[in-house]
Amino acid sequence: MSISDFKKSPHGTLEVANDQPVAVLTNGRISGYYISPEMWEAINDPLEDIELARIASSRMKGKRVRVDLDAL
């Protein structure tokens, strides 16, 4: 979809595309993709989980401290 048509109705663009990604063109070349918030969440949530797992894994390599739960 051309950037000019996209600017007229970004929300309508997703409705016409049945919530599928839409390539936005500037001078006949893809300048970006437009996706629904739901699709963004579906893409981003697993990526956040991977990043959190990486952080947890790196922290597990550090110094371990034994804790007595009764002492807490």
C-alpha positions as CSV (number, residue, x, y, z in Angstrom):
1,M,0.0,0.0,0.0
2,S,1.3,3.5,-0.8
3,I,2.2,5.8,2.1
4,S,-0.4,8.3,0.8
5,D,-3.2,5.7,0.9
6,F,-1.9,4.5,4.3
7,K,-2.0,8.0,5.8
8,K,-5.7,8.4,4.9
9,S,-6.8,5.5,7.1
10,P,-4.2,3.5,9.0
11,H,-6.9,1.7,11.0
12,G,-8.9,0.9,7.9
13,T,-5.8,-0.5,6.3
14,L,-5.7,-3.4,8.9
15,E,-9.4,-4.0,8.5
16,V,-9.0,-4.4,4.8
17,A,-6.0,-6.6,5.3
18,N,-7.9,-8.8,7.8
19,D,-5.3,-8.0,10.5
20,Q,-2.5,-9.3,8.4
21,P,0.8,-7.3,8.1
22,V,0.7,-4.5,5.5
23,A,3.8,-3.4,3.6
24,V,3.8,0.4,3.3
25,L,5.5,1.7,0.2
26,T,7.3,5.0,-0.4
27,N,8.3,5.7,-4.0
28,G,7.5,2.0,-4.8
29,R,9.9,0.6,-2.2
30,I,8.9,-0.9,1.2
31,S,9.5,1.7,3.9
32,G,7.9,-0.3,6.7
33,Y,5.3,-2.8,7.9
34,Y,2.1,-2.0,9.7
35,I,0.8,-4.7,12.1
36,S,-2.0,-4.8,14.7
37,P,-1.3,-4.5,18.4
38,E,-2.4,-8.1,18.8
39,M,0.1,-9.3,16.3
40,W,2.8,-7.2,17.9
41,E,2.1,-8.8,21.3
42,A,2.2,-12.3,19.7
43,I,5.6,-11.5,18.3
44,N,7.0,-9.6,21.2
45,D,5.9,-11.7,24.1
46,P,8.1,-14.7,23.2
47,L,11.0,-12.4,22.5
48,E,10.7,-10.9,26.0
49,D,10.6,-14.4,27.4
50,I,13.8,-15.4,25.6
51,E,15.5,-12.2,26.9
52,L,14.4,-12.9,30.5
53,A,15.6,-16.5,30.2
54,R,19.0,-15.2,29.0
55,I,19.2,-12.8,31.9
56,A,18.2,-15.5,34.4
57,S,20.8,-17.9,32.9
58,S,23.6,-15.4,33.2
59,R,22.7,-14.6,36.8
60,M,22.8,-18.3,37.7
61,K,26.4,-18.3,36.8
62,G,27.2,-15.9,39.6
63,K,28.0,-16.5,43.3
64,R,25.5,-18.7,45.1
65,V,24.4,-18.0,48.6
66,R,22.8,-20.7,50.7
67,V,19.7,-19.4,52.5
68,D,17.9,-21.0,55.4
69,L,14.2,-20.3,54.9
70,D,13.5,-20.6,58.6
71,A,16.0,-17.7,59.2
72,L,14.0,-15.4,56.9
